[in-house]
């Protein structure tokens, strides 16, 4: 393994400067604000209307707004 040629040191130095600049830019970067999605919206996006309805009914049941009845009754 030989030594690095003399004319390559400028290239290595330039790469180091670019890496330092990239690290400084990444430290100061903040992700953009995005709205928080409700669980029903996430279910709609991932599983469709039926999944959104299921999640909404579970949320209503947890709040006590609806109760489960006997199977087969309206």
N, C-alpha and C positions, 0 to 999 in steps of 0.2 A: 504494500500500500504506500503510495508516494505522497509527498506533501502537496498541498494545494498550490497551484501556480500563482505567481504574483499578480497576474492580470485578472484573477478571479476575486480578489478581496473586495473590489468596489461593488461587485454583484452581490456578494454575501452581505456587505454593509447595507446596500439598498434594500435587500429582502428583510433585514432586521428592522429598518426604519418603517417599511410598509406593515410589518407585523405589529409593531408598536402602535402605529396609527390605527390599524384595524381594532386592536384591543381597546384603545381609548374611545373609539367610536361606539363599540359594542357596550362599553360600560355606561355611556351616557344615553343609550337608546332605551326608550320606554315603549311597551306595546301599545297599540291604539286602543282607545276605550271602545268597548262593545257592550251592548245591552245584555243584561242577564236574562236568560231564557227560563221560563217557567217549566216545571216538570211536564206539564201537558204539551208544551211546544216541543220539547225534546222528544217526547214519545211520538208526536205527530211526525216529526222529521225522520225518526229512526224506524218507527213501526207502522205508521199510517193512522187512519181514523180510528180503527178499532183499539189500537194501543192507547191513543189519546183519550178515548172514552173510558177505558179501563182505569187509567191513571186518575182521571177526573173523578170517577166514582169512588176510588179508594181514598182520595183526598176528602171528598164529602163524607164518607163513612168515618174517617178518622176525626173529623170535626163534630160528628154526631148529627149531621144534617139529614142523613138517610140511614136506614137500618135494613139489614138483610131479612127478607121474609122467607117463608117456607118455599121450597122449590115447586115450581109449577103454578104458583099463585101470582096474580098481577100486582 
